[in-house]
């Protein structure tokens, strides 16, 4: 049985990554500080799903605190962890303008604390969750990993770019095998309530006004959670140091996305268009050729399938999901 440490365990992406690891017969120590960056009921829902597995252990802790990371690593199994998968993050481009300090504490200092701990105990494999937001506003479409990431638009993206560079330093100096995964607009059941997918389904089903920043013609390459989780596990193989895009194969405008939701739910949206937000990118679309070459990975869940999956989940959990704050 292989053992893994996964941070951000109650988070949207991490909880599915952990489920897959557990289903494969592995043991996982999951760490999360259960902060209130968004409605904690979502985190409790995900964590409850994981606690059904006897080979899952949960530890409440904050990777931004070096003393707590030391405590986390005191739980190291006799043969060590096969890898540390760092999915703990303060995410969201707009919120990072309000409190950039907490973003750096988790995304950069937290990564540093984990890298140092891995160096000290001899753990060689490390995965860092990064973001397509590092590409900024002028990236070629579809965007390859070789595109410039020197001009991030928000503190969130800047903190992730800094963590990527720090990871390279630890690879170069200490030989850590590090896979940096740049995720592109992930969605699915129990997703973050500040993301457009959760907002649209809730606002439509509950008869609320749908708010769209800009004219709605901005585009996104949405990626289903299942594809992202599978790609993350594929990146556990030895790679040296690699930055790899994981993104969807379909792009759609926000207006088109809303129309798709209307058809799936049978609800007609009341739309309010607001001025564009300066932290938002006008488009993103992943070139995933590198993921195909190195990981034998490509996205398989179509947008239509993924949206239906999300609608089904929301209807099943509507009693409490309808009360989640999406403002």
N, C-alpha and C positions, 0 to 999 in steps of 0.2 A: 504493500500500500504506500503510495507516494503522499507526501504532506506538502501543503501549500499555505502561504500566508497571503490573504487578500484584504487589502484595506478598502474602506468605503463600503463595507459589506452590506449595509442596508440601503445602498444607493441603487439607482435604476439599472445601470449596466452591471455593476458588481454582483447583484443578487442572482442574475441569470448566469453569469460566468461561474459563480460558486455552485449553482444547481447542476450545471453540466459537469463540473469536476466531481461532485458528489455522486452523480449518476454513473460516472465512469469508475467508481469504486475508490476514489481518493479521499483523504482526510483534509479538512480545511479549518484553519483558524481564521475567523473573520473579525476584523476590527472596525469599529465605527464610533464616532463621538455622539451620534444621534442629535446633531445640532438642529436648530429650528430655522434654518435658511428657507425652508418651505414646510408645509404642513407635515408634522411628524407622523400623522396617521399613515401616510404612504410608506414611510420607513418602517413603521411597526408592522404593516401589512407584509412587506417584503421579508422582514426578519422572521416573522412567524412562519412563513413558508419554508425558510431554511432550517428552522429549529425542529422540523419534522425528521430531519436526518440525524441518526445517531453519531455519524462521523463528522458532524459540524459542531464547532465550539465557537461561541461568541465572547468577545472581550470588548468592553467599552473603553475606548482610549482615543487620544488625540495625537496624530502623528506630528503635529506642529510643535509638540512639547518633547524635547530630547529625553527627559526623564521618563516620560510615559513610553516612548519608543524603547528605552532600555528595559522597562518592565515587560513590554510586549515580547521582546526577544529573549526574556528569561523563560518564556514558554516554548523555546525551541525544542523540537522532538530530538531523540537520540541521534538520528541520522540526518538531522537538519531539515530545512524546507527545500523542496525541489526547485522552488522559485518564489520570489516575492512579486506579487501582482499589485501594483499601486494604482488603484482606481479611486482612491479618496481624493476629492477635489471640491473646491468652491467653484461652481460652474455658473454660467449665465453672463452674457456680455454686458447687459444693461446694469445689472446689480453691482458689477465690479466698479462702476463709476461712483457709487455711493460709499462703499467701504473697501477700497483697494487693499488696505492693510491685511484684512482677514484673508483675502485671496492669496497674498504672498506668504502669509504664515502657513497656510495649508499647502498650496501648490508648489512653492519653491522651498521654504524651510522644511516642510514635511518631507519632501523628496530628498533633501540633503540628509535629514536625520535617518531616513531608511537606507540610503546609500552607504552612509558611514557605518551603520549597524551591520549591513551585509558585508562590507569590507572587513570588519573586525571578526566576524564569525565564519567567514569564508563561503558565503552564499554567492554563487556566480551568476545566476539567471535573474534578471530584473525586467519587468515590463512596466512601462510608463504610459498611462493614458494621456494623450495630448488632443489637440483639436484642430479642425480645419480653419478656425478663426485666425491662426497664425499667418495665413496667407494674405491677410489684409484685403484691400479693395481693388487691386489691379491685377489679380492673378489671371493667367490664361485659363481657358475653359475647354475641356476638362483639365484640372490642375494636377500636374505631376509633382512628386516630392522635390524635384530640382527647382521648382519655382521659388522665387524669393519669399522668405519669411521674416525679412528684416523690418517690416513696417506694420506691425500689428496695430489695430485700431483701438483696442481697449486694454485696461490693466489685466483683465482675465487672460486674453491671448498673450500679452507680454509675459505674464507669470508662467504660462505654459512653455513659451519659447525659452525662457530662462532655465526652466527645469530640463528641457531637452539638452541645452548646452552643458549644463551641469552633469547630466548623465554621460555625455561624451567624455568629459574630463575623467570621470571614474572608470570608464572603459579604457581610456588611453593610459591612465596611471596604474590601475589595479587589475585590469583584465576582466572586468565585469562584462558579461554577455547581456546586452541591453537591446530590447525591442521597444522603440517609440512608436506608438500607434496614434495616428491622427484620425480621429473619428469625425464623420460628416453627418451632422443633424440626425441624431438617433431618436427613434420613436418606438412606441409599443405599449403594451399593457402596463399600468402602474408607472407611467412616465412622469417626468417632472411637470408640475402644474404651471410653471412659468413658460413652458414651451407651447408653440402654436397648436400642436396636435391635441394636447389635453384641453387647452382653452377652447378650441373650436367645438369639440364634441360636447363639452359641458355647456358652453354658451348656447349651442343649438338645442340640446335636449331640454335645457331648463328655461328656454325662452328669453335668454339674455341677449343684449346687444353684442354683436361681434365687432370687436375693435381691430382695425388693421392699420398699421403704421405705413405711410406712403400710399402709393396707388394700387398696391397689391400685385404689381407685375414683377416684383423681385422674385427670383427663383431659388429653389433649394433642391439638392439631391438627397432626399430623405433616405435613411437607412434603417431597416427594421432591427430591433433588438436581437433577434435570433441570429441574424447574419453577423452582427457585431460581436456577439459572444463567441460564435464559432471561429471568427477570425482572430479573436484574442487568444483562444486556446491554441490555434495553429501557430501563433507567434512564440510559443514556449520552446520551439526547437532552437538549437544553437545557431546564431546568426552573426555573432560578433557585435557590431553596433549598426543598427539599421533603423531608418525612419520609414514608416510604411503607411500609406493611406488605406483606410477602410471606409468605403462609401457606397451609396446606392447607385444603381444603374439607370434610374429614371429621374429626370428633373421635371419639376412642375412649378408653376407660379402659385403664389399664395391665393390668388383669385380662383385658379383652377382647383386647388386643393379644397377650398370652401365648397365649390360646386360638387365635388366628389362626395364630400360629407353630407351635403344636402340630399343627394340621391340615396345614400346609404341609410340615412336616418328618416327620410321622408319629411324633414323639417325645412322650413324656409327661413333663411337668415335675415335678421335686421342688422344692416352693416353701417358702421360709422368709420369713415376714413380719417386718420389723424396725420399730422405732419411726420415725415420720415424721421427715424431716430438716428442720430449721428454715429452711434455705436454699431449699427446694423450693416452687414454686407449686402450688396445688391444681388449677388449670386454666389452659389457654390456648387461645384460639380467635380467629383473625384475622378482622377485617372487612377485606376486600380491595376494597371499592368504589372507593377512591381509586386503587389500582393499575389497576383496570379502566378508570377514566376517563382517567388520565394516561398510562398505559403500554400500554393495550389488552392487559393481561395478566390471566390467571386460571390457577389450577393445573389441570392436565389429567391427571396421573398418579394413578389411583385408589390407595387404600391397598392393596388386594389386589394390584394390579399391582406396586406398589413393593416390597411384602414378597417377592413371588415373585422379583423382580429381585435383591433382597438375598440371598435364599436361594441362588439360582443362582450368584451371585458367590462366596459363602462356600464352596460345594461345589467350585467350580473352584479356589479358592485355599486350600483347607482345610489343606494340608500345613503352611503357615507361619501362616495366620490363626488356626489352633487354638492356636498357641503365644503369641499376643499377650496381654499382661497386661491383664485386664479388672477387676482389683480396685480 
